[in-house]
């Protein structure tokens, strides 16, 4: 959720090779180090298989979040605000993001950039935007670096940590240290707010349906219709 609002040593790298039947996994490019290759491999594995994630969010003044990803169908993120109890959704497919109009208004309000009022006619509408790939919601930045002092265990699986930071924002990613390279947990800090998201159910079957066209509006339409 923080995405739309706003790395491994030799001793900690998994002993097992990347598993699966894929033939297009990342390969080392000129100048790429081992940490970068491992992160690229994690991101590849996350893109090609379905998964579920759940946890807390730094958006909306705090709350809970769930995420579902199916490569052929897209991404669905659902958040529930601690402050209002409202549930809102974000979808993404083929580079188009669909954000609940009420969620977008709440995000703008929290950021202090605006205080929009969403008319009842838009209460079930989704605002579309282009340009951000769907994996931006779970992708580990390739600039992330190993943080061995934060290595951990997630749901019984030993993990090694990588971290990326920029100003008041920091993310610590826990990567499986057994079997396939996968992201198992992310801890985020945004302007003093913290959240934790845990990933599971890899390869399981989910159904994700994008909002119908008659329930979508452009960003410019949203700006012109909210108070």
N, C-alpha and C positions, 0 to 999 in steps of 0.2 A: 504493500500500500504506500509506503514512503516513496516508491519510484515515481508514481504519477504526481505526488505532491511535490514535490520538489524536483601456497604458496608453500613448498615442502622441502625439508632438508633430507640428505641421504639416509639418516638414521630413522626418520619418521615416515618415509614413503612406503606405501603398501608393497608387500612382497609379491602379491599376485599380479599378473598382467591384466590389462583391461579385458573383461569377458564379453561375451555376446557374439553374434554372427555378423556384425556390421563390417563392411569393407572400406568405409570412408572415414574412419577415425582420424583425428588430427595427427600429423606427423611433424617432426621437428623442422622448423624453417631456419634459414641462415641467421645465426645470432641468438636463437631462442634458447633459454636455459631450461633446466629440468623443471623448476617450479612453474614456469609459464606453460610448458607442455602438459604437466599434470593438471593444471587449472583448465586448460583447453579441453583435456580429456573428460574432466568432470562435467563441464558445460555441454559437451557433446552427448554424454550419457544422459544428462537431464533432458536434452532436447528431443531425443529419439524415443523415450518411453513415457508412458502416462505415470502420473503420481498424484498424491494428495498431500497437502500440508495444512497445519493448523497452529495457532498460537495467539500472541497478542500483537497489537499494532500501535505505532506512535501517532497514527492519524486520528483525527476526530477527538482529540483530547484523551485518547486511550480507549481500549476496547479489545474485542477478539476478532480474529480473522481466520478464514479457511480459503484454501486454494485448490483447484483441480486443473490438471493439465493433460490434454490428449493431443498428441502431435497433429493428427489429421482434422481435429475438430476445434482446437483453440484452447484458450485459457479462461477460467472463471475464478474471480476473487470475490468473496463475500465478507463484509465487515459488519460488526455490531458495535455501536457506540455505547461506552459505559455511561456517557453523559445523558444521552437521550433514549437509549434502548432501541434506536432505529437500526434496521438492517438495510444495507445498501450493497450494490453489486457493480463490478467492473468486468467486462469481457474483452478479449483480444483475439484477433485472427488475421493472419496475412498482413500484419503491419497496421491494422486499423484497431484502435481502442474505443470501446463503448463504455462510457462512464455515466452512472446514474446521475441525473441532473441534480437531485437532492444531495448526493454525495459530493459532487463537484462544488456546489454552493457551500456545504459545510467545510470543505477543504479550503476554499478561498476565505471563508470567515475565520478559520483557525489561523491562517497565515497572516491575517491582518491586512490583506491587500484589498478586500472588498467585503461588503455585508449584503449579499444579494438575497432577495426574496423570490422564491420559486412559486409561480402561480400554480393553482391546482391542476390546470391543463397539462402541466409538465411533470406532475408528480411521479408518473411512471415512464418518463422519457429518458433516453440515453443520448449523451452528447458524444459525437464521433470526432476522432482526431487521428491523423496519420503521421507516420515517420518513426515511431518507436517500435522496435521489434518486440514480439511478445515475450521473448526470453529475458528481457530487461527486468522482469519481475522476480527472477530467481538466479540470474547469471552472476557468477563470481567475476569481478574485474580482474583482468590479466595482470594488473599492477599489484595485486594482493601478494603479501609476503608471509613466510612462515612465522608463526607465533608459538613455538614449542612449549612455552610455559602455560599456554592455554589449551593444550591437548586434553581430550576428555573422553567420555564414554556416552553414547546416545543410544538408548533402548538396547543396552547390552553389547553394542558394537564399539570397539575402540576407534577413536578418531584422532586425526591430527588437524591443527588449526592453522588457518591463514587469515590475514586481516588486511583491510584497506581503510584508509582514513582521509578525510578532506575537511579541514576546518572543524566545526562542531559535530561533524558526521563521522561515525565509525561503524564498521561492520566486521564481525568475526564469524568465519565460516568453519564449521566442523565437517571434515571429509572422512568418509569411511576408510579405515586403515586395514580393511579386510576385503578380499574379493574385488568387486567392481568399484571403480572410483565413482562415488556418488556424494552429493551434498545431503547431509543428514540434519543439519541444524544451522540457523543463522541468528546471531544476536546483534541487534542494531541499536545505535544511540543517535538520536536526532535532537539537537538543542536541549540536551538534558533529559529527554524522554527516552525510555528504553523499551525494547520489545524482543521477543524470542519466537522464532518459527521453527517447527520440527517437520521434517519431510518423511513420508512413509508411503506404503501401498504401491510400490514401484511395479509397473506393468499390469496393474489391475484395470478392470474395465469400468469406465465412467462414460456418461453421456453429457455433452456440452452443446447447447444450442444458442446461437447468437440472437440478440434482440431482433424482432421483425422490423422491416424497413419503415413501416408506418409508426414505429415507436422511437425512431432516431431523428436527431436534429444535428445540424452543424454547430461548431463553436460560435460562429458569427450569429446564428439564430438564437443560441442560448444567451449571448450577451445582449441582444436586442430585446429579448422577452422577459428577462429577469429584472426586478427592480433594484 
